[in-house]
């Protein structure tokens, strides 16, 4: 069968899909990965081809960049967020508004030039010509659902983290059904309905939540049951294609720790949040350990001269360094979490409030696989003490092994391929 992936234009959204795309290719299926080019991550299309997959660059760079830039720019603590905080029952309304603005970027209003919507139109035109049997779409790239419906393909969401979109949609439907809520019109319909009508489609909930959902989240981390069909898939860590450095070809002579802030590192480090980079490096300078830190140029400048036991690089795939590491400090991103779990590495999570980082941090701590640091109150001394605990106390390694066992309980991507074949046959138009 032919399978079309549609990806939100960021590496953090592409990388979770790569192992499943490989599994489908290995089973003999044709795979194409579509993504708007050069919007958030200007190298994401190159990353698709570097993984050995066929990329379909989509247009609309100028339109999408202008629409998404205000939401994705680094800002202070008042930055709009898509995170759903269990301690804040109203956070989902803020997330709904932010998400609506992001999704609206794919569906700009009709224009005097004929109403072209570059990303959506390019995808629909390709789907009409290529005729995919199955479209797997990122929750932040719902153009996949529209394209699938126009050509009769089966379609499903491929989650990159917790199902915040599903939860927001469920809460919205509850409000619409409750006269006391004051919500009388679906807030997403004014921009979504014209698009569907343009292609002769009516609205169905599957347009926003898929015919089914592929879920990479560990079962014990799922906190809110939703009335949707979920297919569990093991998240296999992938961090890009790169040659193995010489210094990683042998085991370290002393404990190795990793500091990584993920692809959104600019939002957590340096002047944007007060993360004490320079002070933290100074605090570990006298310790008998090696610290590997992934830092961009701005962060290196802010950190000042590095101690002899700190190695800084712009980027390093975690599946290269974590097999020989004793601990990792990170922002709570799903890819970093999955890599740490895969290699049984204890974690110190400084959660960035973007999607489900706080949920991930609580899960790591609850399972005894690591510790959580409050990003609003983090300081170098507490970071150093927590890092030493992770390295020296055996209980954290035992907790990390328990998370690893949970991961292995989920079906591997290759095991899910027959499920996708069956579901595609059932739902294809």
Secondary structure, 3 states (H helix, E strand, C coil): CEEEEEECCCHHHHHHHHHHHHHHHHCCCEEEEEEECCCCCCCHHHHHHHCCCEEEEECCHHHHHHHHHHHHCCCCCCCCCCCCCCCCCCHHHHHHHHHHHHHHCCCCCCCCCCCCCHHHHHHHHHHHHHCCCEEEECCCCCHHHHHHHHHCCEEEEECCCCCHHHHHHHHHHHHHHCHHHCCCCCCCHHHHHHHHHHCCCCCCCHHHHCCCEEECCCHHHCCCCCCCCEEECCCCCCCCCCCCCHHHCCCCCCEEEEECCCCCHHHCCHHHCCCCHHHHHHHHCCCCEEEEEECCHHHHHHHCCCCCCEEEECCCCHHHHHHHCCEEEECCCHHHHHHHHHCCCEEEECCCCCCCHHHHHHHHHHCCCEEECCCCCCCHHHHHHHHHHHHHCHHHHHHHHHHHHHHHHCCCHHHHHHHHHHHHHHHCC
